[in-house]
Amino acid sequence: MHRDLKAACAKPATYDLKAQQRRLNHFVKEYNHIRPHEALDMRTPADIHDFSCRPFPERIPHFDYDSSYKVLKVTKSGSIRWKSYYWVYLTAALKGKHVGIHELGQGIWKVYYRNVLLGYFNEKQLRNKQQSTRLETNLV
């Protein structure tokens, strides 16, 4: 496929980007709708492709945590601030998101993003104010 794409679109390249895009669009149309594929029993990808009926929302709906949870916002560094001094690192993928934490007892807290358990942390083991602590998966 890559050799065919290169031969159809890149050798030789066109003078400007619009012409190159037209050439690429033509290749995609031919590849998906006209040319049969041996791996697909001589059918085209457009013949066997089935569109998903699952909706894809433009915006993720707001999630409300239970009232027994403390809700904290994940910082740009991927951490949450605990009791003004300590940092607990979660993941950079949750920047700007809200997580819920729930106390199990004796200073052990469960951390959730929506209904997914991320891990645990023990507030009694938070020592250094300058460094962040990572979540643990088998604290309980």
A tleap script that builds the chain and sets N, CA, C and O, in Angstrom:
source leaprc.protein.ff14SB
mol = sequence {
  NMET HIE ARG ASP LEU LYS ALA ALA CYS ALA
  LYS PRO ALA THR TYR ASP LEU LYS ALA GLN
  GLN ARG ARG LEU ASN HIE PHE VAL LYS GLU
  TYR ASN HIE ILE ARG PRO HIE GLU ALA LEU
  ASP MET ARG THR PRO ALA ASP ILE HIE ASP
  PHE SER CYS ARG PRO PHE PRO GLU ARG ILE
  PRO HIE PHE ASP TYR ASP SER SER TYR LYS
  VAL LEU LYS VAL THR LYS SER GLY SER ILE
  ARG TRP LYS SER TYR TYR TRP VAL TYR LEU
  THR ALA ALA LEU LYS GLY LYS HIE VAL GLY
  ILE HIE GLU LEU GLY GLN GLY ILE TRP LYS
  VAL TYR TYR ARG ASN VAL LEU LEU GLY TYR
  PHE ASN GLU LYS GLN LEU ARG ASN LYS GLN
  GLN SER THR ARG LEU GLU THR ASN LEU CVAL
}
set mol.1.N position { 0.822 -1.190 0.000 }
set mol.1.CA position { 0.000 0.000 0.000 }
set mol.1.C position { 0.866 1.254 0.000 }
set mol.1.O position { 0.580 2.201 -0.732 }
set mol.2.N position { 1.918 1.270 0.809 }
set mol.2.CA position { 2.761 2.456 0.876 }
set mol.2.C position { 3.532 2.672 -0.436 }
set mol.2.O position { 3.741 3.807 -0.864 }
set mol.3.N position { 3.942 1.583 -1.056 }
set mol.3.CA position { 4.636 1.707 -2.336 }
set mol.3.C position { 3.684 2.277 -3.395 }
set mol.3.O position { 4.073 3.125 -4.198 }
set mol.4.N position { 2.435 1.801 -3.384 }
set mol.4.CA position { 1.447 2.318 -4.341 }
set mol.4.C position { 1.133 3.782 -4.073 }
set mol.4.O position { 0.998 4.573 -5.007 }
set mol.5.N position { 1.019 4.139 -2.819 }
set mol.5.CA position { 0.752 5.532 -2.456 }
set mol.5.C position { 1.891 6.440 -2.902 }
set mol.5.O position { 1.664 7.519 -3.449 }
set mol.6.N position { 3.105 5.991 -2.664 }
set mol.6.CA position { 4.268 6.787 -3.059 }
set mol.6.C position { 4.331 6.952 -4.572 }
set mol.6.O position { 4.618 8.038 -5.076 }
set mol.7.N position { 4.059 5.861 -5.294 }
set mol.7.CA position { 4.106 5.933 -6.760 }
set mol.7.C position { 3.010 6.837 -7.311 }
set mol.7.O position { 3.230 7.554 -8.287 }
set mol.8.N position { 1.835 6.808 -6.695 }
set mol.8.CA position { 0.712 7.603 -7.200 }
set mol.8.C position { 0.791 9.068 -6.794 }
set mol.8.O position { 0.320 9.934 -7.531 }
set mol.9.N position { 1.366 9.358 -5.658 }
set mol.9.CA position { 1.283 10.728 -5.126 }
set mol.9.C position { 2.610 11.459 -4.977 }
set mol.9.O position { 2.648 12.687 -5.057 }
set mol.10.N position { 3.684 10.735 -4.764 }
set mol.10.CA position { 4.917 11.420 -4.386 }
set mol.10.C position { 6.003 11.409 -5.455 }
set mol.10.O position { 6.935 12.209 -5.383 }
set mol.11.N position { 5.908 10.534 -6.434 }
set mol.11.CA position { 6.967 10.453 -7.443 }
set mol.11.C position { 6.409 10.718 -8.818 }
set mol.11.O position { 5.820 9.807 -9.400 }
set mol.12.N position { 6.548 11.869 -9.361 }
set mol.12.CA position { 7.113 13.081 -8.767 }
set mol.12.C position { 6.048 13.856 -7.989 }
set mol.12.O position { 4.850 13.696 -8.224 }
set mol.13.N position { 6.492 14.670 -7.088 }
set mol.13.CA position { 5.576 15.511 -6.314 }
set mol.13.C position { 5.053 16.640 -7.202 }
set mol.13.O position { 5.685 17.014 -8.190 }
set mol.14.N position { 3.909 17.164 -6.840 }
set mol.14.CA position { 3.335 18.264 -7.617 }
set mol.14.C position { 3.950 19.593 -7.192 }
set mol.14.O position { 4.722 19.665 -6.237 }
set mol.15.N position { 3.588 20.641 -7.928 }
set mol.15.CA position { 4.176 21.954 -7.703 }
set mol.15.C position { 3.672 22.614 -6.419 }
set mol.15.O position { 4.444 23.256 -5.708 }
set mol.16.N position { 2.378 22.458 -6.121 }
set mol.16.CA position { 1.838 23.123 -4.933 }
set mol.16.C position { 1.031 22.136 -4.081 }
set mol.16.O position { 0.751 21.017 -4.510 }
set mol.17.N position { 0.666 22.562 -2.884 }
set mol.17.CA position { -0.018 21.685 -1.932 }
set mol.17.C position { -1.438 21.328 -2.364 }
set mol.17.O position { -1.892 20.215 -2.100 }
set mol.18.N position { -2.143 22.235 -3.017 }
set mol.18.CA position { -3.507 21.933 -3.464 }
set mol.18.C position { -3.514 20.810 -4.492 }
set mol.18.O position { -4.345 19.904 -4.422 }
set mol.19.N position { -2.597 20.867 -5.438 }
set mol.19.CA position { -2.508 19.807 -6.445 }
set mol.19.C position { -2.102 18.490 -5.806 }
set mol.19.O position { -2.597 17.433 -6.197 }
set mol.20.N position { -1.207 18.541 -4.826 }
set mol.20.CA position { -0.788 17.330 -4.106 }
set mol.20.C position { -1.970 16.744 -3.345 }
set mol.20.O position { -2.143 15.525 -3.323 }
set mol.21.N position { -2.788 17.591 -2.721 }
set mol.21.CA position { -3.954 17.111 -1.984 }
set mol.21.C position { -4.979 16.484 -2.926 }
set mol.21.O position { -5.585 15.468 -2.587 }
set mol.22.N position { -5.182 17.080 -4.114 }
set mol.22.CA position { -6.094 16.493 -5.104 }
set mol.22.C position { -5.610 15.105 -5.534 }
set mol.22.O position { -6.403 14.175 -5.676 }
set mol.23.N position { -4.312 14.984 -5.736 }
set mol.23.CA position { -3.737 13.694 -6.126 }
set mol.23.C position { -3.936 12.656 -5.017 }
set mol.23.O position { -4.260 11.500 -5.291 }
set mol.24.N position { -3.742 13.072 -3.778 }
set mol.24.CA position { -3.939 12.162 -2.642 }
set mol.24.C position { -5.409 11.771 -2.498 }
set mol.24.O position { -5.710 10.604 -2.247 }
set mol.25.N position { -6.318 12.716 -2.649 }
set mol.25.CA position { -7.755 12.427 -2.572 }
set mol.25.C position { -8.180 11.431 -3.647 }
set mol.25.O position { -8.987 10.536 -3.394 }
set mol.26.N position { -7.632 11.595 -4.848 }
set mol.26.CA position { -7.941 10.667 -5.942 }
set mol.26.C position { -7.452 9.254 -5.589 }
set mol.26.O position { -8.156 8.273 -5.825 }
set mol.27.N position { -6.243 9.159 -5.021 }
set mol.27.CA position { -5.709 7.854 -4.627 }
set mol.27.C position { -6.581 7.199 -3.557 }
set mol.27.O position { -6.867 6.005 -3.638 }
set mol.28.N position { -7.002 7.966 -2.562 }
set mol.28.CA position { -7.836 7.422 -1.487 }
set mol.28.C position { -9.164 6.917 -2.040 }
set mol.28.O position { -9.626 5.844 -1.651 }
set mol.29.N position { -9.776 7.671 -2.936 }
set mol.29.CA position { -11.044 7.246 -3.524 }
set mol.29.C position { -10.873 5.953 -4.316 }
set mol.29.O position { -11.677 5.030 -4.192 }
set mol.30.N position { -9.826 5.895 -5.124 }
set mol.30.CA position { -9.570 4.676 -5.904 }
set mol.30.C position { -9.265 3.497 -4.988 }
set mol.30.O position { -9.776 2.397 -5.200 }
set mol.31.N position { -8.435 3.719 -3.970 }
set mol.31.CA position { -8.012 2.645 -3.071 }
set mol.31.C position { -9.196 2.083 -2.279 }
set mol.31.O position { -9.284 0.871 -2.078 }
set mol.32.N position { -10.097 2.942 -1.833 }
set mol.32.CA position { -11.197 2.496 -0.975 }
set mol.32.C position { -12.460 2.090 -1.725 }
set mol.32.O position { -13.241 1.289 -1.210 }
set mol.33.N position { -12.683 2.623 -2.932 }
set mol.33.CA position { -13.964 2.396 -3.611 }
set mol.33.C position { -13.863 1.631 -4.928 }
set mol.33.O position { -14.844 1.015 -5.342 }
set mol.34.N position { -12.729 1.648 -5.590 }
set mol.34.CA position { -12.636 1.064 -6.929 }
set mol.34.C position { -11.788 -0.214 -6.935 }
set mol.34.O position { -12.212 -1.246 -7.455 }
set mol.35.N position { -10.599 -0.136 -6.356 }
set mol.35.CA position { -9.656 -1.252 -6.412 }
set mol.35.C position { -10.046 -2.394 -5.490 }
set mol.35.O position { -10.225 -2.162 -4.295 }
set mol.36.N position { -10.187 -3.616 -5.989 }
set mol.36.CA position { -10.447 -4.742 -5.090 }
set mol.36.C position { -9.162 -5.146 -4.360 }
set mol.36.O position { -8.058 -4.974 -4.877 }
set mol.37.N position { -9.328 -5.688 -3.147 }
set mol.37.CA position { -8.193 -6.092 -2.327 }
set mol.37.C position { -8.205 -7.603 -2.155 }
set mol.37.O position { -9.236 -8.194 -1.837 }
set mol.38.N position { -7.077 -8.206 -2.365 }
set mol.38.CA position { -6.963 -9.658 -2.252 }
set mol.38.C position { -7.254 -10.117 -0.825 }
set mol.38.O position { -7.887 -11.155 -0.631 }
set mol.39.N position { -6.804 -9.365 0.170 }
set mol.39.CA position { -7.028 -9.731 1.565 }
set mol.39.C position { -8.497 -9.648 1.960 }
set mol.39.O position { -8.901 -10.211 2.978 }
set mol.40.N position { -9.296 -8.949 1.159 }
set mol.40.CA position { -10.726 -8.799 1.443 }
set mol.40.C position { -11.570 -9.638 0.479 }
set mol.40.O position { -12.727 -9.310 0.218 }
set mol.41.N position { -10.995 -10.709 -0.043 }
set mol.41.CA position { -11.675 -11.582 -1.002 }
set mol.41.C position { -12.136 -10.808 -2.234 }
set mol.41.O position { -13.263 -10.957 -2.705 }
set mol.42.N position { -11.234 -9.986 -2.735 }
set mol.42.CA position { -11.449 -9.190 -3.947 }
set mol.42.C position { -12.633 -8.219 -3.822 }
set mol.42.O position { -13.317 -7.935 -4.805 }
set mol.43.N position { -12.861 -7.726 -2.632 }
set mol.43.CA position { -13.856 -6.674 -2.419 }
set mol.43.C position { -13.123 -5.393 -2.052 }
set mol.43.O position { -11.942 -5.424 -1.707 }
set mol.44.N position { -13.814 -4.285 -2.125 }
set mol.44.CA position { -13.202 -3.011 -1.759 }
set mol.44.C position { -13.468 -2.726 -0.279 }
set mol.44.O position { -14.444 -3.231 0.276 }
set mol.45.N position { -12.625 -1.933 0.358 }
set mol.45.CA position { -12.866 -1.580 1.758 }
set mol.45.C position { -14.217 -0.905 1.978 }
set mol.45.O position { -14.845 -1.101 3.017 }
set mol.46.N position { -14.664 -0.115 1.012 }
set mol.46.CA position { -15.961 0.562 1.149 }
set mol.46.C position { -17.113 -0.432 1.156 }
set mol.46.O position { -18.149 -0.175 1.768 }
set mol.47.N position { -16.941 -1.576 0.474 }
set mol.47.CA position { -17.997 -2.590 0.449 }
set mol.47.C position { -18.213 -3.256 1.793 }
set mol.47.O position { -19.342 -3.598 2.143 }
set mol.48.N position { -17.152 -3.440 2.543 }
set mol.48.CA position { -17.292 -4.193 3.795 }
set mol.48.C position { -17.234 -3.321 5.034 }
set mol.48.O position { -17.472 -3.804 6.142 }
set mol.49.N position { -16.924 -2.052 4.867 }
set mol.49.CA position { -16.868 -1.164 6.038 }
set mol.49.C position { -18.278 -0.926 6.580 }
set mol.49.O position { -19.208 -0.625 5.831 }
set mol.50.N position { -18.410 -1.067 7.887 }
set mol.50.CA position { -19.690 -0.850 8.540 }
set mol.50.C position { -19.530 0.298 9.532 }
set mol.50.O position { -18.719 0.220 10.454 }
set mol.51.N position { -20.293 1.344 9.341 }
set mol.51.CA position { -20.198 2.502 10.224 }
set mol.51.C position { -20.755 2.163 11.599 }
set mol.51.O position { -21.721 1.409 11.721 }
set mol.52.N position { -20.153 2.714 12.607 }
set mol.52.CA position { -20.606 2.498 13.975 }
set mol.52.C position { -21.903 3.254 14.216 }
set mol.52.O position { -22.073 4.388 13.768 }
set mol.53.N position { -22.810 2.607 14.928 }
set mol.53.CA position { -24.064 3.286 15.268 }
set mol.53.C position { -23.980 3.919 16.659 }
set mol.53.O position { -24.940 4.536 17.120 }
set mol.54.N position { -22.835 3.767 17.327 }
set mol.54.CA position { -22.650 4.367 18.639 }
set mol.54.C position { -22.398 5.865 18.485 }
set mol.54.O position { -21.536 6.261 17.701 }
set mol.55.N position { -23.127 6.698 19.211 }
set mol.55.CA position { -22.938 8.145 19.057 }
set mol.55.C position { -21.592 8.593 19.640 }
set mol.55.O position { -21.121 8.057 20.643 }
set mol.56.N position { -21.011 9.554 19.007 }
set mol.56.CA position { -19.760 10.139 19.472 }
set mol.56.C position { -20.050 11.574 19.886 }
set mol.56.O position { -20.201 12.444 19.028 }
set mol.57.N position { -20.130 11.834 21.186 }
set mol.57.CA position { -20.513 13.182 21.624 }
set mol.57.C position { -19.406 14.198 21.365 }
set mol.57.O position { -18.219 13.890 21.478 }
set mol.58.N position { -19.811 15.395 21.021 }
set mol.58.CA position { -18.848 16.483 20.830 }
set mol.58.C position { -18.221 16.887 22.160 }
set mol.58.O position { -17.037 17.215 22.229 }
set mol.59.N position { -19.034 16.860 23.213 }
set mol.59.CA position { -18.545 17.205 24.546 }
set mol.59.C position { -18.866 16.051 25.486 }
set mol.59.O position { -19.938 15.451 25.410 }
set mol.60.N position { -17.935 15.754 26.361 }
set mol.60.CA position { -18.148 14.705 27.345 }
set mol.60.C position { -19.074 15.256 28.419 }
set mol.60.O position { -18.818 16.337 28.949 }
set mol.61.N position { -20.147 14.538 28.753 }
set mol.61.CA position { -21.083 15.054 29.752 }
set mol.61.C position { -20.437 15.188 31.132 }
set mol.61.O position { -19.523 14.445 31.489 }
set mol.62.N position { -20.940 16.149 31.885 }
set mol.62.CA position { -20.441 16.396 33.239 }
set mol.62.C position { -20.727 15.189 34.126 }
set mol.62.O position { -21.779 14.560 34.008 }
set mol.63.N position { -19.788 14.870 35.011 }
set mol.63.CA position { -19.947 13.739 35.913 }
set mol.63.C position { -20.045 14.261 37.345 }
set mol.63.O position { -19.199 15.040 37.786 }
set mol.64.N position { -21.073 13.832 38.065 }
set mol.64.CA position { -21.244 14.233 39.462 }
set mol.64.C position { -20.805 13.102 40.377 }
set mol.64.O position { -21.310 11.983 40.287 }
set mol.65.N position { -19.858 13.405 41.259 }
set mol.65.CA position { -19.406 12.430 42.239 }
set mol.65.C position { -20.395 12.372 43.396 }
set mol.65.O position { -21.140 13.321 43.639 }
set mol.66.N position { -20.394 11.268 44.094 }
set mol.66.CA position { -21.232 11.106 45.279 }
set mol.66.C position { -20.844 12.167 46.307 }
set mol.66.O position { -19.706 12.638 46.320 }
set mol.67.N position { -21.776 12.535 47.153 }
set mol.67.CA position { -21.517 13.600 48.131 }
set mol.67.C position { -20.480 13.199 49.178 }
set mol.67.O position { -19.943 14.067 49.866 }
set mol.68.N position { -20.187 11.909 49.313 }
set mol.68.CA position { -19.182 11.469 50.282 }
set mol.68.C position { -17.760 11.621 49.739 }
set mol.68.O position { -16.796 11.399 50.471 }
set mol.69.N position { -17.621 11.993 48.480 }
set mol.69.CA position { -16.308 12.148 47.862 }
set mol.69.C position { -15.838 13.597 47.972 }
set mol.69.O position { -16.643 14.527 47.925 }
set mol.70.N position { -14.535 13.771 48.118 }
set mol.70.CA position { -13.927 15.084 47.953 }
set mol.70.C position { -13.541 15.186 46.483 }
set mol.70.O position { -12.959 14.258 45.923 }
set mol.71.N position { -13.859 16.290 45.874 }
set mol.71.CA position { -13.558 16.479 44.457 }
set mol.71.C position { -12.394 17.455 44.340 }
set mol.71.O position { -12.449 18.569 44.860 }
set mol.72.N position { -11.334 17.021 43.647 }
set mol.72.CA position { -10.141 17.837 43.464 }
set mol.72.C position { -9.825 17.950 41.985 }
set mol.72.O position { -10.108 17.044 41.201 }
set mol.73.N position { -9.237 19.074 41.618 }
set mol.73.CA position { -8.863 19.296 40.220 }
set mol.73.C position { -7.407 18.903 40.018 }
set mol.73.O position { -6.544 19.236 40.831 }
set mol.74.N position { -7.140 18.189 38.921 }
set mol.74.CA position { -5.774 17.776 38.595 }
set mol.74.C position { -5.052 18.963 37.973 }
set mol.74.O position { -5.582 19.616 37.074 }
set mol.75.N position { -3.854 19.239 38.447 }
set mol.75.CA position { -3.087 20.395 37.986 }
set mol.75.C position { -2.426 20.126 36.634 }
set mol.75.O position { -2.530 19.028 36.087 }
set mol.76.N position { -1.752 21.133 36.111 }
set mol.76.CA position { -1.059 21.003 34.828 }
set mol.76.C position { 0.042 19.956 34.866 }
set mol.76.O position { 0.415 19.403 33.832 }
set mol.77.N position { 0.561 19.685 36.050 }
set mol.77.CA position { 1.625 18.690 36.167 }
set mol.77.C position { 1.084 17.273 36.307 }
set mol.77.O position { 1.855 16.314 36.330 }
set mol.78.N position { -0.249 17.135 36.401 }
set mol.78.CA position { -0.845 15.808 36.539 }
set mol.78.C position { -0.994 15.366 37.984 }
set mol.78.O position { -1.213 14.183 38.245 }
set mol.79.N position { -0.880 16.286 38.920 }
set mol.79.CA position { -0.953 15.975 40.339 }
set mol.79.C position { -2.179 16.615 40.973 }
set mol.79.O position { -2.793 17.516 40.402 }
set mol.80.N position { -2.525 16.135 42.163 }
set mol.80.CA position { -3.530 16.810 42.973 }
set mol.80.C position { -2.839 17.320 44.231 }
set mol.80.O position { -1.899 16.707 44.737 }
set mol.81.N position { -3.317 18.440 44.716 }
set mol.81.CA position { -2.754 19.009 45.935 }
set mol.81.C position { -3.547 18.480 47.117 }
set mol.81.O position { -4.777 18.511 47.126 }
set mol.82.N position { -2.815 17.991 48.119 }
set mol.82.CA position { -3.451 17.419 49.290 }
set mol.82.C position { -3.098 18.253 50.514 }
set mol.82.O position { -1.920 18.412 50.836 }
set mol.83.N position { -4.095 18.782 51.193 }
set mol.83.CA position { -3.944 19.575 52.420 }
set mol.83.C position { -2.959 20.732 52.249 }
set mol.83.O position { -2.157 20.994 53.146 }
set mol.84.N position { -3.009 21.412 51.134 }
set mol.84.CA position { -2.264 22.630 50.829 }
set mol.84.C position { -0.756 22.448 50.683 }
set mol.84.O position { -0.101 23.297 50.078 }
set mol.85.N position { -0.197 21.390 51.206 }
set mol.85.CA position { 1.252 21.250 51.189 }
set mol.85.C position { 1.760 20.103 50.317 }
set mol.85.O position { 2.839 20.210 49.736 }
set mol.86.N position { 1.029 19.043 50.218 }
set mol.86.CA position { 1.523 17.811 49.620 }
set mol.86.C position { 0.969 17.604 48.219 }
set mol.86.O position { -0.110 18.095 47.887 }
set mol.87.N position { 1.706 16.884 47.413 }
set mol.87.CA position { 1.320 16.591 46.044 }
set mol.87.C position { 1.227 15.083 45.859 }
set mol.87.O position { 2.103 14.337 46.297 }
set mol.88.N position { 0.153 14.644 45.203 }
set mol.88.CA position { -0.016 13.237 44.857 }
set mol.88.C position { -0.129 13.183 43.340 }
set mol.88.O position { -1.067 13.725 42.755 }
set mol.89.N position { 0.836 12.523 42.713 }
set mol.89.CA position { 0.866 12.458 41.250 }
set mol.89.C position { -0.097 11.388 40.752 }
set mol.89.O position { -0.079 10.255 41.234 }
set mol.90.N position { -0.949 11.755 39.769 }
set mol.90.CA position { -1.884 10.810 39.160 }
set mol.90.C position { -1.394 10.450 37.762 }
set mol.90.O position { -0.809 9.386 37.557 }
set mol.91.N position { -1.635 11.338 36.805 }
set mol.91.CA position { -1.197 11.163 35.424 }
set mol.91.C position { -1.379 12.479 34.687 }
set mol.91.O position { -2.295 13.245 34.985 }
set mol.92.N position { -0.518 12.735 33.741 }
set mol.92.CA position { -0.620 13.965 32.953 }
set mol.92.C position { -1.838 13.931 32.028 }
set mol.92.O position { -2.276 14.976 31.545 }
set mol.93.N position { -2.382 12.751 31.782 }
set mol.93.CA position { -3.547 12.628 30.896 }
set mol.93.C position { -4.794 13.256 31.511 }
set mol.93.O position { -5.752 13.541 30.791 }
set mol.94.N position { -4.805 13.478 32.816 }
set mol.94.CA position { -5.982 14.040 33.486 }
set mol.94.C position { -5.840 15.530 33.794 }
set mol.94.O position { -6.547 16.046 34.659 }
set mol.95.N position { -4.949 16.220 33.109 }
set mol.95.CA position { -4.762 17.660 33.344 }
set mol.95.C position { -6.085 18.389 33.229 }
set mol.95.O position { -6.794 18.244 32.233 }
set mol.96.N position { -6.421 19.173 34.243 }
set mol.96.CA position { -7.623 19.992 34.214 }
set mol.96.C position { -8.911 19.246 34.529 }
set mol.96.O position { -9.968 19.871 34.614 }
set mol.97.N position { -8.857 17.944 34.703 }
set mol.97.CA position { -10.050 17.152 35.019 }
set mol.97.C position { -10.259 17.110 36.533 }
set mol.97.O position { -9.356 17.426 37.306 }
set mol.98.N position { -11.456 16.717 36.936 }
set mol.98.CA position { -11.760 16.583 38.354 }
set mol.98.C position { -11.780 15.109 38.738 }
set mol.98.O position { -12.339 14.277 38.023 }
set mol.99.N position { -11.167 14.799 39.865 }
set mol.99.CA position { -11.163 13.438 40.385 }
set mol.99.C position { -11.860 13.440 41.741 }
set mol.99.O position { -11.904 14.459 42.431 }
set mol.100.N position { -12.395 12.300 42.103 }
set mol.100.CA position { -13.038 12.145 43.397 }
set mol.100.C position { -12.193 11.261 44.286 }
set mol.100.O position { -11.672 10.238 43.841 }
set mol.101.N position { -12.055 11.651 45.543 }
set mol.101.CA position { -11.312 10.813 46.482 }
set mol.101.C position { -12.242 10.464 47.640 }
set mol.101.O position { -13.060 11.267 48.087 }
set mol.102.N position { -12.077 9.235 48.100 }
set mol.102.CA position { -12.961 8.696 49.136 }
set mol.102.C position { -12.095 8.030 50.197 }
set mol.102.O position { -11.235 7.209 49.877 }
set mol.103.N position { -12.324 8.388 51.475 }
set mol.103.CA position { -11.509 7.834 52.552 }
set mol.103.C position { -11.995 6.446 52.937 }
set mol.103.O position { -13.186 6.217 53.146 }
set mol.104.N position { -11.038 5.527 53.024 }
set mol.104.CA position { -11.345 4.171 53.483 }
set mol.104.C position { -11.213 4.070 54.994 }
set mol.104.O position { -11.884 3.255 55.627 }
set mol.105.N position { -10.365 4.882 55.560 }
set mol.105.CA position { -10.107 4.869 56.996 }
set mol.105.C position { -8.617 4.822 57.258 }
set mol.105.O position { -7.851 4.361 56.411 }
set mol.106.N position { -8.200 5.289 58.409 }
set mol.106.CA position { -6.807 5.304 58.841 }
set mol.106.C position { -5.896 6.021 57.841 }
set mol.106.O position { -4.742 5.630 57.662 }
set mol.107.N position { -6.403 7.050 57.203 }
set mol.107.CA position { -5.581 7.868 56.314 }
set mol.107.C position { -5.393 7.304 54.916 }
set mol.107.O position { -4.597 7.844 54.148 }
set mol.108.N position { -6.090 6.251 54.563 }
set mol.108.CA position { -5.979 5.675 53.226 }
set mol.108.C position { -7.143 6.183 52.376 }
set mol.108.O position { -8.304 6.116 52.780 }
set mol.109.N position { -6.812 6.687 51.204 }
set mol.109.CA position { -7.790 7.295 50.313 }
set mol.109.C position { -7.797 6.583 48.964 }
set mol.109.O position { -6.744 6.246 48.422 }
set mol.110.N position { -8.989 6.360 48.434 }
set mol.110.CA position { -9.166 5.826 47.083 }
set mol.110.C position { -9.354 7.006 46.145 }
set mol.110.O position { -10.053 7.961 46.481 }
set mol.111.N position { -8.730 6.947 44.963 }
set mol.111.CA position { -8.831 8.024 43.986 }
set mol.111.C position { -9.545 7.490 42.741 }
set mol.111.O position { -9.150 6.470 42.176 }
set mol.112.N position { -10.605 8.199 42.322 }
set mol.112.CA position { -11.405 7.814 41.167 }
set mol.112.C position { -11.401 8.926 40.134 }
set mol.112.O position { -11.403 10.108 40.477 }
set mol.113.N position { -11.396 8.537 38.859 }
set mol.113.CA position { -11.768 9.447 37.792 }
set mol.113.C position { -13.076 8.907 37.244 }
set mol.113.O position { -13.115 7.826 36.656 }
set mol.114.N position { -14.135 9.657 37.436 }
set mol.114.CA position { -15.499 9.213 37.142 }
set mol.114.C position { -15.771 7.941 37.929 }
set mol.114.O position { -15.761 7.988 39.159 }
set mol.115.N position { -16.012 6.808 37.280 }
set mol.115.CA position { -16.258 5.583 38.038 }
set mol.115.C position { -15.095 4.602 37.924 }
set mol.115.O position { -15.269 3.411 38.180 }
set mol.116.N position { -13.914 5.083 37.543 }
set mol.116.CA position { -12.735 4.239 37.380 }
set mol.116.C position { -11.784 4.471 38.552 }
set mol.116.O position { -11.363 5.597 38.815 }
set mol.117.N position { -11.457 3.388 39.247 }
set mol.117.CA position { -10.508 3.473 40.357 }
set mol.117.C position { -9.103 3.643 39.800 }
set mol.117.O position { -8.626 2.803 39.037 }
set mol.118.N position { -8.442 4.730 40.183 }
set mol.118.CA position { -7.076 4.978 39.725 }
set mol.118.C position { -6.047 4.378 40.668 }
set mol.118.O position { -5.004 3.896 40.226 }
set mol.119.N position { -6.332 4.403 41.959 }
set mol.119.CA position { -5.382 3.861 42.926 }
set mol.119.C position { -5.641 4.418 44.308 }
set mol.119.O position { -6.689 5.003 44.583 }
set mol.120.N position { -4.660 4.221 45.168 }
set mol.120.CA position { -4.760 4.600 46.577 }
set mol.120.C position { -3.562 5.456 46.964 }
set mol.120.O position { -2.509 5.401 46.329 }
set mol.121.N position { -3.740 6.244 48.009 }
set mol.121.CA position { -2.595 6.873 48.651 }
set mol.121.C position { -2.860 6.943 50.147 }
set mol.121.O position { -4.003 7.023 50.598 }
set mol.122.N position { -1.761 6.911 50.905 }
set mol.122.CA position { -1.823 6.968 52.360 }
set mol.122.C position { -1.329 8.340 52.781 }
set mol.122.O position { -0.166 8.679 52.562 }
set mol.123.N position { -2.209 9.133 53.386 }
set mol.123.CA position { -1.823 10.503 53.747 }
set mol.123.C position { -0.774 10.523 54.850 }
set mol.123.O position { -0.085 11.530 55.017 }
set mol.124.N position { -0.635 9.446 55.603 }
set mol.124.CA position { 0.372 9.395 56.667 }
set mol.124.C position { 1.775 9.167 56.113 }
set mol.124.O position { 2.764 9.385 56.812 }
set mol.125.N position { 1.860 8.730 54.858 }
set mol.125.CA position { 3.168 8.499 54.252 }
set mol.125.C position { 3.625 9.662 53.383 }
set mol.125.O position { 4.679 9.585 52.752 }
set mol.126.N position { 2.852 10.730 53.344 }
set mol.126.CA position { 3.262 11.915 52.601 }
set mol.126.C position { 4.272 12.664 53.465 }
set mol.126.O position { 3.916 13.224 54.503 }
set mol.127.N position { 5.530 12.672 53.033 }
set mol.127.CA position { 6.586 13.219 53.870 }
set mol.127.C position { 7.082 14.574 53.380 }
set mol.127.O position { 6.991 15.575 54.091 }
set mol.128.N position { 7.599 14.594 52.179 }
set mol.128.CA position { 8.268 15.781 51.670 }
set mol.128.C position { 7.276 16.690 50.949 }
set mol.128.O position { 6.559 16.252 50.050 }
set mol.129.N position { 7.245 17.940 51.349 }
set mol.129.CA position { 6.309 18.893 50.757 }
set mol.129.C position { 6.714 19.280 49.343 }
set mol.129.O position { 5.867 19.726 48.569 }
set mol.130.N position { 7.977 19.124 48.985 }
set mol.130.CA position { 8.468 19.546 47.680 }
set mol.130.C position { 8.290 18.479 46.604 }
set mol.130.O position { 8.269 18.802 45.417 }
set mol.131.N position { 8.162 17.219 46.998 }
set mol.131.CA position { 8.060 16.139 46.030 }
set mol.131.C position { 6.646 15.575 46.005 }
set mol.131.O position { 5.914 15.649 46.992 }
set mol.132.N position { 6.277 15.012 44.861 }
set mol.132.CA position { 4.953 14.397 44.768 }
set mol.132.C position { 5.059 12.898 45.007 }
set mol.132.O position { 6.078 12.274 44.712 }
set mol.133.N position { 3.997 12.343 45.542 }
set mol.133.CA position { 3.903 10.915 45.800 }
set mol.133.C position { 3.044 10.307 44.704 }
set mol.133.O position { 2.099 10.942 44.236 }
set mol.134.N position { 3.357 9.093 44.290 }
set mol.134.CA position { 2.565 8.420 43.264 }
set mol.134.C position { 1.486 7.565 43.910 }
set mol.134.O position { 1.618 7.113 45.047 }
set mol.135.N position { 0.409 7.354 43.149 }
set mol.135.CA position { -0.649 6.460 43.607 }
set mol.135.C position { -0.136 5.031 43.634 }
set mol.135.O position { 0.767 4.670 42.879 }
set mol.136.N position { -0.714 4.227 44.503 }
set mol.136.CA position { -0.368 2.811 44.553 }
set mol.136.C position { -1.613 2.005 44.216 }
set mol.136.O position { -2.736 2.453 44.448 }
set mol.137.N position { -1.404 0.808 43.666 }
set mol.137.CA position { -2.524 -0.015 43.262 }
set mol.137.C position { -2.857 -1.094 44.269 }
set mol.137.O position { -3.950 -1.657 44.210 }
set mol.138.N position { -1.967 -1.404 45.187 }
set mol.138.CA position { -2.221 -2.487 46.134 }
set mol.138.C position { -1.972 -2.066 47.579 }
set mol.138.O position { -1.307 -2.775 48.334 }
set mol.139.N position { -2.493 -0.945 47.946 }
set mol.139.CA position { -2.285 -0.431 49.291 }
set mol.139.C position { -3.204 -1.107 50.298 }
set mol.139.O position { -2.864 -1.215 51.477 }
set mol.140.N position { -4.356 -1.558 49.843 }
set mol.140.CA position { -5.335 -2.144 50.750 }
set mol.140.C position { -5.227 -3.651 50.732 }
set mol.140.O position { -5.973 -4.332 51.436 }
savepdb mol mol.pdb
quit
